[in-house]
Amino acid sequence: MKKRWIMLCVFVLIAAMLFGCGKSGGTTPPPASGGSAPANGSAAAPGGSAPAAGSDLAYVKQQGELKIGITIYSPMNYYDENGKLIGFDTEFAQAVCKNLGITPKFIEINWDTKEAELKAKNIDCIWNGFTITDERKQSMSFSDPYIRNRQVAVIRTKDADKFKTTADMVNANIVAEQGSAGETAVQADPSLKTAPYTAVDKQTDALMEVKAGTADIAVLDYTLANSMVGPNTSYSDLMVVPNLALTAEEYGVGFRLGSDIVPEVNAQIKALTADGTLDKLAEKYDLTALLISNQ
């Protein structure tokens, strides 16, 4: 009798375990309110419908802020002696955001992963002396251009007679920021692309390499070189090779592909040009000659 009782208990226990496993691995219950499950197996939005891709502008307005991806790059975005973020693009972005009724939030990013940051919505735009290229247009949308820049070669002043043309640089040690327009300029020039080349993390790193003597030439944006190189700067022993523009380019603001923020920013570029705001900022940051509206 005792054995039968034990066997009965074991049987009931096994049956309970099998019943429990069957519930956890069974079919998915139908959605609430009689909706049908998505055909692709993805989770349905409330009400049973798949979430639609919304307006980028509405998303930013809802957040109440525009997350702006930058690197520290004088004179576009950099810190003053009091630790305040300033620069042409900084103040430009602040003026646009004020008119749009949102708050600018500046976020320092890794330049190598800028496209991924934008796509993931960790940032909403790249506003940092950002060169418009056909390749970049494949993965993002740009505002109208506002600055016309160029790539230049920076050398030690004592080497002024040694490096006057790119033909003089075929055996020089060249540096540029990885993934930058400067690197593209090096790769595109018939003479420079045969020279020993090293990619660095930032344009300012390229300047340090030349100053330290570990490189002969840094290829970088004229806007930065004009701000940081020459008399009364930290790089007073460096100079821009005169009359040598490697490539011409234009700066714009990069947004997610198809973003409906772009027309709003374009309207602000026109308005801030018309009321003289951009002229004042360009004069403040020594960019007057590069402002497209002045050319």
C-alpha positions as CSV (number, residue, x, y, z in Angstrom):
1,M,0.0,0.0,0.0
2,K,2.8,2.3,0.9
3,K,4.6,1.6,-2.4
4,R,1.4,2.3,-4.4
5,W,1.0,5.6,-2.6
6,I,4.6,6.7,-3.3
7,M,4.3,5.7,-7.0
8,L,1.0,7.7,-7.2
9,C,2.7,10.8,-5.8
10,V,5.6,10.5,-8.3
11,F,3.2,10.1,-11.2
12,V,1.3,13.3,-10.1
13,L,4.5,15.2,-9.7
14,I,5.8,14.2,-13.2
15,A,2.4,15.1,-14.7
16,A,2.5,18.5,-13.1
17,M,6.0,19.2,-14.4
18,L,5.1,18.2,-17.9
19,F,2.0,20.4,-17.8
20,G,4.0,23.4,-16.6
21,C,6.6,23.0,-19.4
22,G,3.9,22.7,-22.0
23,K,2.5,26.1,-20.9
24,S,5.8,28.0,-21.2
25,G,6.7,26.6,-24.6
26,G,3.2,26.7,-26.1
27,T,1.8,28.9,-28.8
28,T,1.7,32.7,-28.5
29,P,-1.7,33.9,-27.2
30,P,-3.6,36.1,-29.6
31,P,-3.1,39.9,-29.3
32,A,-5.4,41.9,-27.1
33,S,-8.5,43.5,-28.7
34,G,-8.7,40.9,-31.4
35,G,-5.7,42.1,-33.4
36,S,-3.5,39.7,-35.4
37,A,0.1,39.0,-34.8
38,P,2.6,40.7,-37.2
39,A,3.4,38.5,-40.2
40,N,7.1,39.0,-39.8
41,G,7.1,37.8,-36.2
42,S,8.1,41.2,-34.8
43,A,6.4,42.7,-31.8
44,A,3.4,44.8,-32.6
45,A,2.9,48.4,-31.4
46,P,0.0,49.1,-29.1
47,G,-3.3,48.4,-31.0
48,G,-1.6,45.7,-33.0
49,S,-0.1,47.9,-35.7
50,A,3.7,48.1,-36.5
51,P,5.4,51.4,-35.5
52,A,5.7,53.9,-38.4
53,A,8.9,55.8,-39.2
54,G,8.2,59.3,-37.8
55,S,9.3,62.8,-38.6
56,D,12.9,63.5,-37.5
57,L,11.8,67.1,-36.7
58,A,8.9,65.9,-34.6
59,Y,11.3,63.5,-32.7
60,V,13.7,66.4,-32.0
61,K,10.9,68.7,-30.9
62,Q,9.5,66.0,-28.6
63,Q,12.9,65.6,-27.0
64,G,13.2,69.3,-26.7
65,E,16.8,69.3,-27.8
66,L,19.1,68.8,-30.8
67,K,22.0,66.5,-30.0
68,I,24.9,67.9,-31.9
69,G,28.0,65.7,-32.6
70,I,31.3,67.5,-32.5
71,T,35.0,67.2,-32.0
72,I,37.2,69.9,-30.4
73,Y,38.2,71.9,-33.5
74,S,39.2,75.5,-33.4
75,P,37.6,77.8,-34.6
76,M,34.4,75.8,-35.1
77,N,33.9,74.1,-31.7
78,Y,36.4,74.5,-28.8
79,Y,36.7,75.6,-25.2
80,D,37.9,79.0,-24.1
81,E,40.2,79.6,-21.1
82,N,37.2,79.4,-18.7
83,G,36.1,76.0,-20.1
84,K,33.1,77.4,-22.0
85,L,32.4,75.8,-25.4
86,I,32.6,78.5,-28.1
87,G,33.3,78.7,-31.8
88,F,31.7,79.6,-35.1
89,D,29.7,76.4,-35.4
90,T,28.8,76.4,-31.7
91,E,27.3,79.9,-31.8
92,F,25.7,79.2,-35.3
93,A,24.0,76.1,-33.9
94,Q,22.8,78.0,-30.8
95,A,21.3,80.7,-32.9
96,V,19.4,78.1,-35.1
97,C,18.2,76.1,-32.1
98,K,16.9,79.3,-30.4
99,N,14.9,80.2,-33.5
100,L,13.5,76.6,-33.7
101,G,12.6,76.6,-30.0
102,I,14.9,73.7,-29.0
103,T,18.0,73.4,-26.8
104,P,21.4,72.5,-28.4
105,K,23.2,69.7,-26.7
106,F,26.8,69.3,-27.8
107,I,28.3,65.9,-27.6
108,E,31.9,65.0,-28.3
109,I,32.1,62.0,-30.5
110,N,34.7,59.6,-32.0
111,W,35.0,60.9,-35.5
112,D,35.5,57.4,-36.9
113,T,32.1,56.3,-35.7
114,K,30.1,59.5,-36.5
115,E,27.8,57.8,-39.1
116,A,27.0,55.0,-36.6
117,E,26.3,57.6,-33.8
118,L,23.9,59.5,-36.1
119,K,22.0,56.4,-37.3
120,A,21.7,55.2,-33.7
121,K,20.2,58.5,-32.7
122,N,23.0,59.1,-30.1
123,I,23.3,62.4,-32.0
124,D,20.9,64.2,-34.3
125,C,23.4,65.9,-36.5
126,I,27.1,66.6,-37.1
127,W,27.9,70.3,-36.9
128,N,31.7,70.6,-36.8
129,G,33.3,72.0,-39.9
130,F,31.8,69.0,-41.7
131,T,32.8,68.6,-45.3
132,I,30.1,67.7,-47.8
133,T,31.1,64.9,-50.1
134,D,29.3,62.7,-52.6
135,E,30.2,59.6,-50.5
136,R,28.7,61.1,-47.3
137,K,25.6,62.0,-49.2
138,Q,24.9,58.3,-49.6
139,S,24.3,57.9,-45.9
140,M,23.1,61.3,-44.7
141,S,21.4,64.5,-45.7
142,F,23.2,67.9,-45.7
143,S,22.1,71.4,-45.1
144,D,23.0,74.1,-47.6
145,P,26.8,74.8,-47.5
146,Y,27.9,77.9,-45.6
147,I,31.7,77.9,-45.5
148,R,34.1,77.2,-48.3
149,N,37.2,75.6,-47.0
150,R,40.4,74.0,-48.4
151,Q,42.9,71.4,-47.4
152,V,46.4,72.8,-46.8
153,A,49.9,71.5,-45.9
154,V,51.5,72.6,-42.6
155,I,55.2,72.4,-42.2
156,R,57.9,73.7,-39.9
157,T,58.9,77.3,-40.7
158,K,62.5,76.2,-41.1
159,D,61.4,73.9,-44.0
160,A,59.8,76.7,-46.0
161,D,62.4,76.4,-48.8
162,K,62.3,72.6,-48.8
163,F,58.6,72.1,-49.3
164,K,56.9,74.5,-51.8
165,T,54.9,72.1,-54.0
166,T,53.6,68.6,-53.6
167,A,56.3,67.4,-55.9
168,D,58.8,68.4,-53.2
169,M,56.9,66.2,-50.7
170,V,57.2,62.7,-52.3
171,N,59.7,61.5,-49.7
172,A,58.3,63.5,-46.7
173,N,56.6,61.9,-43.7
174,I,53.0,63.0,-43.9
175,V,50.2,62.9,-41.3
176,A,46.5,63.6,-41.4
177,E,43.4,62.7,-39.4
178,Q,42.0,59.3,-40.1
179,G,38.8,59.5,-42.2
180,S,39.2,63.2,-42.7
181,A,39.1,65.4,-45.9
182,G,42.9,65.8,-45.3
183,E,43.4,62.1,-45.6
184,T,41.3,62.1,-48.8
185,A,43.5,64.9,-50.2
186,V,46.6,62.9,-49.5
187,Q,45.3,59.8,-51.2
188,A,44.1,61.8,-54.2
189,D,47.3,63.8,-54.9
190,P,49.7,61.9,-57.3
191,S,52.8,63.0,-55.3
192,L,51.5,62.8,-51.8
193,K,50.0,59.4,-52.1
194,T,53.5,57.9,-52.8
195,A,55.0,59.5,-49.6
196,P,55.2,57.7,-46.3
197,Y,51.9,58.3,-44.6
198,T,50.5,57.9,-41.0
199,A,46.9,58.4,-39.9
200,V,46.3,60.1,-36.5
201,D,43.2,60.4,-34.4
202,K,42.8,64.2,-34.6
203,Q,43.9,67.1,-36.7
204,T,45.6,68.6,-33.7
205,D,47.5,65.4,-33.3
206,A,48.8,65.9,-36.8
207,L,50.1,69.4,-35.8
208,M,51.8,68.0,-32.7
209,E,53.6,65.3,-34.9
210,V,55.0,68.0,-37.1
211,K,56.0,70.2,-34.2
212,A,57.8,67.3,-32.5
213,G,59.6,66.4,-35.7
214,T,58.1,62.9,-36.0
215,A,56.4,64.0,-39.2
216,D,57.3,66.6,-41.9
217,I,53.9,67.7,-43.1
218,A,50.4,67.7,-41.7
219,V,47.5,67.9,-44.2
220,L,44.4,69.5,-42.6
221,D,41.6,72.1,-42.8
222,Y,42.7,75.6,-43.6
223,T,40.1,76.8,-41.0
224,L,42.0,75.1,-38.2
225,A,45.5,75.8,-39.5
226,N,44.6,79.5,-39.9
227,S,43.5,79.6,-36.2
228,M,46.3,77.5,-34.6
229,V,49.4,78.0,-36.7
230,G,51.8,81.0,-37.0
231,P,52.9,84.0,-34.9
232,N,51.2,84.4,-31.5
233,T,49.9,80.8,-31.4
234,S,51.0,77.6,-29.7
235,Y,52.5,76.5,-33.1
236,S,54.4,79.7,-33.9
237,D,57.2,77.6,-35.4
238,L,54.8,76.1,-38.0
239,M,53.4,77.6,-41.2
240,V,50.9,76.9,-44.0
241,V,52.7,76.3,-47.3
242,P,51.6,79.4,-49.3
243,N,49.8,79.2,-52.6
244,L,49.2,75.4,-52.2
245,A,45.5,74.5,-51.9
246,L,45.2,70.7,-52.1
247,T,41.4,70.4,-52.4
248,A,38.5,72.9,-52.2
249,E,35.5,71.9,-50.2
250,E,32.3,73.2,-48.5
251,Y,31.0,72.8,-45.0
252,G,27.4,71.8,-44.2
253,V,25.4,70.2,-41.3
254,G,25.0,66.5,-41.6
255,F,21.6,64.9,-40.6
256,R,20.1,61.5,-40.9
257,L,19.3,60.5,-44.5
258,G,16.0,62.1,-45.5
259,S,15.6,64.1,-42.3
260,D,12.9,66.8,-42.4
261,I,15.0,69.0,-40.2
262,V,17.2,70.0,-43.2
263,P,14.6,72.4,-44.8
264,E,14.2,74.1,-41.4
265,V,18.0,74.6,-41.0
266,N,18.3,75.8,-44.5
267,A,15.6,78.4,-43.8
268,Q,17.6,79.5,-40.7
269,I,20.8,79.7,-42.7
270,K,19.1,82.2,-45.1
271,A,17.6,84.2,-42.2
272,L,20.8,84.4,-40.2
273,T,22.6,85.5,-43.4
274,A,20.0,88.1,-44.1
275,D,20.1,89.6,-40.6
276,G,23.9,89.7,-40.5
277,T,24.3,87.1,-37.7
278,L,26.6,84.9,-39.8
279,D,28.7,87.8,-40.9
280,K,29.3,88.8,-37.3
281,L,30.2,85.3,-36.3
282,A,32.6,85.0,-39.3
283,E,34.3,88.2,-38.3
284,K,34.6,87.1,-34.7
285,Y,36.3,83.9,-35.7
286,D,38.3,85.2,-38.6
287,L,36.3,83.3,-41.2
288,T,34.9,86.3,-43.2
289,A,36.7,85.4,-46.4
290,L,35.5,81.8,-46.2
291,L,31.8,82.6,-45.7
292,I,30.0,81.5,-48.9
293,S,27.6,84.4,-48.7
294,N,30.6,86.8,-49.0
295,Q,32.0,85.1,-52.1
